[in-house]
Amino acid sequence: MELIADFSIQIAQMLVVLLSAPLLTGFVRKVKARLLRKAGPPLLQPYRDLIKLARKEAIVADGASWLFRVAPYLIFAATWVAAALVPTFATGLLFSWSADLIAITALLGSARFFLALAGMDVGTSFGGLGSSREMMFATLAEPALIMIVFSLALIAGSTQLSTVAAFMLSPEVGLRVSLALSLIALVIVAVAENARIPVDNPATHLELTMVHEAMVLEYSGRHLAMIELSSQLKLLLYVSLIACVFVPWGLAPVAAHLGAHLAGAVAYAGKLAAAGVLLAFFETSVAKMRVFRVPDFLGVALMLGLLATLLRFMSRGL
């Protein structure tokens, strides 16, 4: 019975992640519209868009290979698994042993790799342009994320997220400069990886500046639905990761009762709402930067992650 209960809670977390991703995207759009004094789309509009796309026929170019058809499903699977591994409302779940920061980084890198290949597969100019820009940004975003992982591992003594969250809740963590630097670096990486302002504008299709949209212009129907859902899951993943590591309050501990899990779910919903408001406020407060300034933006994250790691080597209290 205990195994069945643990398995049920794990399945519940996977479903919570999958169903909450479009809601978070719709909430951010709604808050942005309200900040701009507009009515904005309905809160559930992302669900309607996904259902509408899933019902349409997928049009595939004549020159597309098997990779173009398979890539959306591979990207969705890798992103969903990575997002489901991050503790949302509880720690110590059935598959928590695999919720490792390095494994999550590898899954995200695999999804990016297949997306870039799919963008170049058809041979269009926009697809190649978006893929080349994506790889250029990845050369800085991935090392920055690895340095953040190293700094957190040196502080918590593990790269396993449940262990990291438990350490962050303990009185041993204290106030550390390296944690503050890692948080800022992770926020910068999250903004860039999700193609949000100021790196990219997800609401427009400007050929000269778009990155993510350029790689998926040839997709349609259910393939585009998988890509869109994957991008929404990716946004939720980074929000959940920041909440799990830096704001772990409310997470139900190992072998907790049902009430603790429900309280954790409520706390997680509050964290998502707060992150959505902050993201919407940030995007309405800044302007989009030039494409060739993005490496400088990501270079800040890389340097902050490196500095956080060096501070940890220099002093245990930092």
SULDA-V922905 format. One record per residue. N is the residue number from 1. PHI is phi in whole degrees, -180 to 180 (* if undefined). BURIAL is I if it has 9 or more other ideal C-beta (glycine too) atoms within 8 Angstrom, else O. D_FIRST is the distance of its C-alpha to the first C-alpha in Angstrom with 1 decimal. Layout:
N|PHI|BURIAL|D_FIRST, N|PHI|BURIAL|D_FIRST
This chain:
1|*|O|0.0, 2|-65|O|3.8, 3|-65|O|5.4, 4|-65|O|5.1, 5|-65|O|6.2, 6|-63|I|8.7, 7|-66|I|9.8, 8|-66|O|10.4, 9|-66|I|12.4, 10|-65|I|14.3, 11|-63|O|15.3, 12|-63|O|16.3, 13|-65|I|18.5, 14|-62|I|20.1, 15|-71|O|20.9, 16|-61|I|22.3, 17|-64|I|24.5, 18|-66|I|25.7, 19|-83|O|26.5, 20|-84|I|28.0, 21|-61|I|30.5, 22|-64|I|33.0, 23|-66|I|32.8, 24|-63|I|33.8, 25|-63|I|36.7, 26|-65|I|37.8, 27|-68|I|37.7, 28|-63|I|39.8, 29|-63|I|42.3, 30|-66|I|42.5, 31|-66|I|43.2, 32|-61|I|45.7, 33|-64|I|47.5, 34|-65|I|47.6, 35|-66|I|49.0, 36|-92|O|51.7, 37|62|O|52.4, 38|-120|O|51.2, 39|-72|O|48.9, 40|78|O|46.8, 41|-74|O|44.4, 42|-61|O|41.6, 43|-63|O|38.3, 44|-95|O|36.5, 45|-60|I|39.2, 46|-58|I|37.3, 47|-64|I|34.8, 48|-64|I|37.8, 49|-65|I|39.4, 50|-65|I|36.5, 51|-65|O|36.2, 52|-64|O|39.9, 53|-68|I|40.0, 54|-65|I|37.2, 55|-82|O|39.3, 56|-86|I|42.4, 57|-76|O|43.6, 58|-85|I|43.4, 59|-92|O|47.0, 60|-116|O|47.4, 61|-66|O|50.7, 62|-63|O|52.7, 63|-88|O|52.6, 64|-76|I|48.8, 65|-94|O|47.0, 66|-63|O|43.5, 67|-64|I|42.4, 68|-63|I|43.4, 69|-79|I|41.1, 70|-86|O|38.0, 71|-55|I|38.3, 72|-58|I|36.8, 73|-73|O|33.6, 74|-66|I|33.5, 75|-64|I|34.3, 76|-63|I|31.6, 77|-63|O|28.9, 78|-65|I|30.0, 79|-70|I|30.3, 80|-66|I|27.0, 81|-63|I|25.1, 82|-63|I|27.2, 83|-69|I|26.7, 84|-73|I|22.9, 85|-76|I|22.8, 86|-75|I|24.6, 87|-61|I|22.4, 88|-106|I|23.2, 89|-114|I|21.3, 90|-154|I|18.9, 91|-113|I|19.2, 92|66|O|17.1, 93|-76|I|14.9, 94|-60|O|13.4, 95|-103|I|17.0, 96|-68|I|18.9, 97|-63|O|20.4, 98|-95|O|22.4, 99|-80|I|23.6, 100|-108|I|26.9, 101|-62|I|30.2, 102|-70|O|32.1, 103|-64|I|29.6, 104|-65|I|29.8, 105|-62|I|33.6, 106|-66|O|33.7, 107|-64|I|31.8, 108|-65|I|34.2, 109|-65|I|37.1, 110|-65|I|36.1, 111|-62|I|35.9, 112|-64|I|39.3, 113|-61|O|40.7, 114|-68|I|39.9, 115|-67|I|41.1, 116|-67|I|44.4, 117|-64|I|44.8, 118|-65|I|44.2, 119|-65|I|46.8, 120|-92|I|49.4, 121|-65|I|48.6, 122|-72|I|50.7, 123|95|O|53.6, 124|-78|O|54.4, 125|-69|O|56.1, 126|-67|I|53.6, 127|-63|I|50.6, 128|-65|I|52.3, 129|-64|I|53.3, 130|-66|I|49.8, 131|-66|I|48.3, 132|-65|O|50.9, 133|-68|I|50.4, 134|-62|I|46.6, 135|-70|I|47.1, 136|-64|O|49.8, 137|-70|I|47.4, 138|-67|I|44.6, 139|-65|O|46.9, 140|-107|I|46.7, 141|-69|I|43.4, 142|-67|I|41.3, 143|-61|I|43.2, 144|-63|I|42.9, 145|-66|I|39.1, 146|-65|I|39.0, 147|-66|I|41.1, 148|-64|I|38.9, 149|-62|I|35.9, 150|-62|I|38.0, 151|-66|I|39.0, 152|-67|I|35.5, 153|-66|I|34.4, 154|-69|I|37.4, 155|-80|I|36.5, 156|-87|I|32.8, 157|81|O|32.9, 158|-164|O|30.3, 159|-103|I|30.0, 160|-80|I|26.2, 161|-65|I|25.8, 162|-64|I|23.1, 163|-68|I|25.4, 164|-63|I|28.4, 165|-64|I|26.9, 166|-64|I|26.0, 167|-68|I|29.6, 168|-66|I|31.1, 169|-85|I|29.6, 170|-82|O|30.9, 171|-70|O|34.5, 172|-72|O|35.5, 173|-69|I|36.0, 174|64|O|39.1, 175|-101|O|41.6, 176|-129|I|42.2, 177|-67|O|44.8, 178|-63|I|42.8, 179|-67|I|39.9, 180|-64|O|42.3, 181|-65|I|43.9, 182|-65|I|40.6, 183|-63|I|39.6, 184|-63|I|42.9, 185|-64|I|42.7, 186|-68|I|39.2, 187|-65|I|40.4, 188|-64|I|43.5, 189|-63|I|41.4, 190|-62|I|39.1, 191|-64|I|42.1, 192|-72|I|43.7, 193|-67|I|40.7, 194|-95|I|40.0, 195|54|I|43.7, 196|-97|I|44.2, 197|-64|I|47.5, 198|-93|O|49.6, 199|-76|I|48.6, 200|-149|I|48.3, 201|-109|I|48.3, 202|-71|I|45.4, 203|-95|O|47.4, 204|-128|O|50.4, 205|-127|O|51.5, 206|-84|O|54.5, 207|-61|O|55.4, 208|-81|O|57.0, 209|-123|I|54.2, 210|-74|I|50.9, 211|-119|I|48.4, 212|-67|I|45.1, 213|-65|I|46.6, 214|-67|I|49.2, 215|-79|I|46.6, 216|-116|I|45.0, 217|-64|I|48.2, 218|-85|I|48.1, 219|-87|I|44.6, 220|-155|I|44.1, 221|61|I|41.8, 222|-66|I|38.2, 223|-64|I|39.0, 224|-67|I|40.3, 225|-62|I|37.2, 226|-64|I|35.0, 227|-65|I|37.4, 228|-64|I|37.5, 229|-66|I|33.7, 230|-65|I|33.6, 231|-66|I|36.2, 232|-68|I|34.3, 233|-65|I|31.1, 234|-66|I|33.3, 235|-63|I|34.7, 236|-64|I|31.2, 237|-60|I|30.2, 238|-69|I|33.2, 239|-64|I|32.7, 240|-65|I|29.1, 241|-65|I|30.2, 242|-64|I|33.0, 243|-67|I|30.7, 244|-69|I|28.1, 245|-87|I|30.7, 246|-104|I|33.5, 247|-132|O|31.9, 248|-83|I|28.4, 249|-66|O|28.4, 250|98|I|25.6, 251|-69|I|22.9, 252|-71|I|19.6, 253|-73|I|18.9, 254|-65|O|16.1, 255|58|O|13.0, 256|-81|I|14.8, 257|-80|O|14.0, 258|-63|O|14.4, 259|-63|O|18.2, 260|-67|I|18.8, 261|-68|I|17.5, 262|-66|O|19.8, 263|-63|I|22.6, 264|-64|I|22.2, 265|-66|I|22.5, 266|-65|I|25.6, 267|-63|I|27.0, 268|-65|I|26.6, 269|-62|O|28.4, 270|-64|I|31.1, 271|-65|I|31.5, 272|-63|I|31.9, 273|-64|I|34.4, 274|-64|O|36.4, 275|-65|I|36.4, 276|-64|I|37.6, 277|-66|I|40.4, 278|-64|O|41.5, 279|-65|I|41.6, 280|-64|I|43.6, 281|-65|I|46.0, 282|-66|I|46.5, 283|-70|I|47.2, 284|-86|O|49.7, 285|-101|O|51.4, 286|-120|O|52.2, 287|-104|O|54.0, 288|-71|I|53.0, 289|-88|I|54.5, 290|-68|O|56.4, 291|-60|O|54.5, 292|-79|O|56.3, 293|-95|O|55.4, 294|-63|I|51.7, 295|-58|I|51.9, 296|-67|O|53.4, 297|-64|I|50.6, 298|-74|I|47.9, 299|-63|I|50.2, 300|-63|I|49.7, 301|-63|I|45.9, 302|-63|I|46.5, 303|-68|O|48.9, 304|-66|I|46.7, 305|-65|I|43.8, 306|-65|I|46.2, 307|-64|I|47.7, 308|-63|I|44.3, 309|-67|I|43.6, 310|-66|O|47.1, 311|-63|I|46.8, 312|-67|I|43.7, 313|-70|O|45.6, 314|-76|O|48.6, 315|-149|O|46.9, 316|-71|O|43.5, 317|-83|O|44.1, 318|-100|I|44.7
